[in-house]
Amino acid sequence: MKSNSTTGENTILIIEDDLDFAESLKLKMEESSLPVEVTIIKDFRMGLEHLKSISPAVVVLDIFEGKPQYDKKEGLPVWDEIWNNSFSPLIFASAARLEEFVHIADKHPLIKYVVKTEAGAMDHLLQGIKCFLPFGGGINRIKKSLLKDYAIATQKALTETVPHIWAGEIEDKEKISLIENTTRRRLAGLLRIKAEEEREKVFAWEQYIYPAVAPHLLMGDILISAKGRSDNPSAFRVVLTPSCDLVPGQKETVENVLVAKCVPIRSYCEKCSLPKLKDGKIKEEGKKRWRSSLSQAQMAGLHPLPQYSDLIPHMAISLRELEILQIIDSEKARSGDTEFTRIASIDSPFREHLAWAYLQIAGRPGMPNRDMDSWIEAILKDLSTITTEEITTEE
């Protein structure tokens, strides 16, 4: 059973004070010929330190030391480390059923809860390990790749950018801050370019950042009403105020935010006269019309948004139905007695696409009805009088 013990890519870490149980599980894995290295740690504190030194592919974690005592959950610091700092696929293996952790396992696809005193527990654990192993290895490869990208971004920032920063007449403390910001921007740019190069196409819902990461509201943030349901588009609002105006610490603090209401995707389909399924199918010509429509910044004043799991439904931003909300904090805003909470952000370049859509609506001046036919005729008549000599002279 081979493994790279430094990366933990194929390491199964068992933190379990019942050594007989742990050895039995290890034997099960050997009999199944899993290509892993099994590490057993009896002491929870040692298990926590071991977890910090490697990133195992799968962790099997007991919760209680000895007989379950609900006021003494010795495995909790290990769980906190996994959840908050260095996630690895996890299987709780406890002699007691703790509903709070069963609930967590039920909601997360890479967490499982097994009551080890129940019949078939060992088989359930083995099946869970087999299922999680490829994902744990993949997560570790992602971590290694990101660390490599960070090293590249840092190296370029230090070797190429530092001389230009040092040439400026600024304090040393400010120079360090500039190096840090430069490195972060290079890393963000590098990651975005790699993501675009490695994927020919992205799924529509990949435009969302969930959960949102900015410490304040941004243009393109999606808000949901505390009184609304996540499958009802009318419960959603999308921020249209430019992000630069929402940064805390500006000379004039913004207290309100402009948002657009959302409507069902059905409204978008009807207003844009897009074809629907007929007998469960749609012709290629109909698909072309949909592709053309969805690629536009806006049509009929509507900007479509894709579904994201059970958090955001298929819907469209109505760029003509606007509302002013009062900002409460970095995540919330209010209209009257209705409170809205940020649920996700629209990422670049989709955020800029939304800005362009709104600009097409808000930045377009009203124009009188003009006689286009006579204008076209005049242009064509003028073009027809241009001689070959005039064209040559212009060139």
Helices and strands as residue ranges (DSSP letters): E 11-15, H 19-31, E 37-41, H 44-53, E 58-61, H 76-84, E 90-94, H 99-107, E 111-115, H 121-156, I 157-161, H 162-166, H 172-198, G 204-207, E 208-209, E 221-225, G 233-235, E 236-239, G 243-246, E 256-264, H 265-271, H 284-295, E 302-305, E 315-327, E 332-335, E 338-346, H 350-362, H 372-384, H 388-394
